[in-house]
Amino acid sequence: MPDFSPPPDGRPLAVRLAEARKRMSALDLPGPLAARLNRQFIAVCDAVKAAGADEETGERRLSAFLAALEQASAKIARRGNSKDNS
């Protein structure tokens, strides 16, 4: 029987996916990076909707996506700070 325990932060996966999408669209990402992250996000969403998908796998995939998004955000912030310090 599947485990229907709530995710670690108590929010449903769908809410976390929506928040991730908002975070991604709020960033001013360069074209190739934006395309790569968008493809990764779509892959996470497709995996969650696939037949036989389980929430634990969806959570792991979303966590990996959020880590990549955080790295991209940090990289953009560093690039912005280096321009300010010129």
ABEGO torsion letter per residue (X at the ends): XBBABBBAAGBBAAAAAAAAAAAAAABBBBAAAAAAAAAAAAAAAAAAABBGBBAAAAAAAAAAAAAAAAAAAAAAAAAAAAAAAX
